[in-house]
Amino acid sequence: MTGDPFVDHRGLLFTVAYEMLGSAADAEDVLQESWLRWADVDRAEVRDPRAYLVRVVTRQALNRLRALSRSREEYVGEWLPEPLLTSPDVAEDVELAESVSIAMLTVLETLGPTERAVFVLREVFELPYGEIAEAVGKSAATVRQIGRRARAHVAARRPRMRVSGAEQRAVVERFLAALRTGRLQELMEVMAPDVVLIADGGGVATAALAPLHGAALVAGVLARAHQAMDPFATTTVWLNGAPAVRLEVDGEPTALSVVVDGGQVTRVYLMRNPHKLTRLDQPAPLAR
């Protein structure tokens, strides 16, 4: 402990902001804005610094999320969250790992700002409804209703992800081996027949502008990408609390995250926007 609650809880505060925004860069901006507000507070008046700081960060993240809504609507192609390098111990907290997974963050992107805040604070950080109500500026009764709607919305859209860490790693290794060969049959065997690939190039890097469906189509795209891959820069890494793949295509960094179910890859998230791939060398400080 440093004696400064903001420093002591920084990992928690960053995680709240990141889960709200899906962007580490925006989360860092929110933390900077929150720090400036914390610096002006009379600490003697703050009874629970952790709860107070979570409220401040939530409000700043809500402001940022509303401001970003227009730019995300105008985004070129599919929008995916910014992937983060994480240490393997993040995966040991199963609920945290699932909440920061690319699959979950993509689903959270379909919620409205207040719904997203309520879902994150209640389902991930288990805050009391009274504290959440203060953070989002609603009554506790309203927050309960928002929470119910958000849970139902997420439950209807989240991919199945209930597999062991060992199974996830094994399937990712098989997928990586197939990627390295570039052979269609090997790629198709590791993927479910109805696999979906979602790519994010942001209009900056080459990427499919809409989701691709079906093992044959997805395998064909990945086989073509294999021709431009640097095999020496292709490896497994921990991204967002799960085994994933880091590679280079045409000399540009690419991150590939997957959802595994029944021993096969059911969903592929391919991040090629270079502006979202700047944090793959230093583990992010995720915490609950």
N, C-alpha and C positions, 0 to 999 in steps of 0.2 A: 504494500500500500504506500502511495506517495503522500497521502494527506490531502490531495486535491481530488475530490470525487469525480470531476470530469475526466481526469487522466486515468483514475482507477477503473472507471466504467466505460472507457473509450471503445473497447471491443464490442460491448453490448450496444452502445449508441450507434456505432458504425453499422452493426448488423441490422438494427431497427431501420436505419435510413436506407440501407442497401435493399432490404426486403420490400420496402415501400416503393423504391424507385427502379430497381433492377439495373442500376448503374453505379459503379464504384466512384466514378468521377463526380457524379451528382451527389452521392452520399458524402464524399469528402467536403464538397461545398456546403452542404447542410450542416456538417459538424463545425465548419469554420464559422458559419453564421450563428450557430448555437453557442459556440465558445464565446463569441463577442457579447451575447446576451448574458451568459453566465458570469462573465467578468464584471458586469455592471450590477449584479445582484448583491443584496445584503445577505451574506451567508447565514447570519444569525436568525434570519426570518425563514430559512428553509429547514423544515423539520425532517424531511425525507429526501436527501439529495438525489438518490437514484431515481425515485418516482418523478421528481421535479425535472430532472434532465431528460428522462424519457418523454415527458410531456412537451418540453421545449423542442426536442428533436422531431417528434411526431408532427407538431405544428409547422415547423420549417419544412419538413418533407412533404406535407400536404400542400403547402404553398408552392413548392417546387414542382410537384406532380401536376397540379392544375396549370401551372405556367407551361409545362412541357407537353400538355395534351395536344395542342395544335401541331407542334413539330412532329410528334409521333404519328399523327393522322396523315401528315404529308411525307412520311418516311418512304424512301424508295424500296419496294419489295417488302419482305417479311422483317419484322422487328423482333430481335432476340435479346435477352438480357446479356450484360457484359460478364463473360466468364472470369472466375477468380481462381487462382492457384490456392489450394488449401492443404494444410498438413493432414496426414492420415488420421490423426486423432479427432478431427472434426467428424469423421464418419462414425466414430464410436458413440457420439450422441446422435442416435438414429433420427429423432424428431428434428433436431437442428439441421442435419444433413438433408433430410427430405424437404424441409422448408426452404432451403437455399438452393435446391437442385434447379437446373435449367428448366426442367419440366414443370415444376411448381411455380417458378417465377413467371413462366410463360402463361400459365393459367391465371395467376394473380393480375397479369396485365389486362385481363378481360373484366376486372372489377372496376367500379368507380372509385375515386380517391378515398372517400370516407369508408366505403365497404372494405377496401384494401387495408386501411389503417386498423379498423376494428378487427378484421380477421387476423392480421399479423400480431397485434398486441394481445389478443385473447388466445388464439390457437397455438401460437408459437411461444410467446413469452408469458402466457397465463396470468396476465394482469387482471385485477378485479374490475368489474364493470364500472365501478365508481371512478377509478383512475382513468379508464379509457374514455369515459364520458367527459372528464375534465380536459383530456388531451384533444378530443375532436370537437368539443363545444356542443355536445348533445346531452340530453337527459339519459340517465342510466337505463330507463325503460326503452327509449328509442335505440340505444346502443344494443340492447339485447335483441331487438327485432332485426336490426341491421346485421348482427352477428349470425342470426339464424339464416337469413337470406344468403349471406356470403358463404356460409358453410355448405348450403345446398348447391349453390352455384359452383363452388370449387369441386364438391364431390361428384357432380355430374360431368365435369370436364377433365379431372386429373387422370393421367395415365396410371395404370397399375404399376406400382414400383416395389411391391413387397417381396424382395429377394434378399438372400443373404449377401454379405460383402464378398464372400468367397465365390459365390455364383456370378456376381456382377463382374468380379475381376477375371474369372475364367472366360466369360463370354466376350469381354472387351479384348482379352488377349487373342482369342480366336478371330475376332473381328479385325484386329490389327494385323494378324498374320495374313488374313485374306486380302486386306488392303495392300499389303506389301507385294503380294503376288499379282494383284490386279486381275485375277481370273474370275470371270463372271460366275461360274458354278460355285466356287468356294465362297464368294460373297453372298450368293443367294442362299446357300445352305445355312449361314449364320443368321440370316434375317427371316422374320416372319413373312408369310406371303403378302399380308396387308400392311407391311412396314410403310411409314411415312417419313420423308426427309424434308426438313425445313431449314433453309439456308438464309443467312443474313450477310449481304454484301454492302448494304447501305448506299448503293449507287456508286461505291468507290471501287469495290473488288467484284470480279465476276461471280455471280451466284444466281440460282433460280429465283425468279420473282414471286413464285407461288409454290405451295407445298407440292411435293411429288409423291405419288402413291403407287405402291406395288413393288415387290422385290425385283422384278425384271428391270423396271425403269430405274429404280434407285441403284441397283448393282451396275447398270450401264453407265450412269453418271459417275459413280465412284471409280469404275474401271478406267474411264477417260481421265479422271483426275489423277489416277495412279501414274499415267504417262508423264505428268508434270511434277510429280512428287520427288522430293529429295529423301531417299531411303535412310540416309544417315541422320536426318533431322526429324525422324518419325519415332515417337516413343509414347509410352503410357505415362500419364501424370494424374495427379488428384486435382480435379476441378469441381468446385462447388460441392465438396464432400463426397465425391464418387470417382472411381477410376474412369479416365477418359483418354483421349488421344490428342497429342500435340504434333503437328506436322507442318511442313512447308510445301506450298504449291506455287509453282512459278516464282520461287524465291520469297514468297510472302507467307507470314505466319498464319496458321489456321488452327482452330480448336474444334474438336469433334466430341460431342457428348451424346450418350445414348440412353435409352430406356430399355431395360431388359425384363422380359416376362416369359416364363416357360422355357428358359434356356435359349431364347432367341432375342435378337434386337427387334423391338417393335417401333421404335422411333429414333430418328437421327437428327441431332441439332448441329448444323455446320456453321460456325462463326468465321466469316472472312473479312468483315469490316475492320480494317487495321486500327481504327480509332477505339475499338473495343478490345483490342488484344495487347494492351500495353502493360498489363499486370499479371503476366504469366511467369515472372521470374522470382517474385517475392510473395510468400504466403500471406493471404489476407487475414486480418485480426478478427475472425468471426467468433462470437461468444454469445451465450444466453445469460 
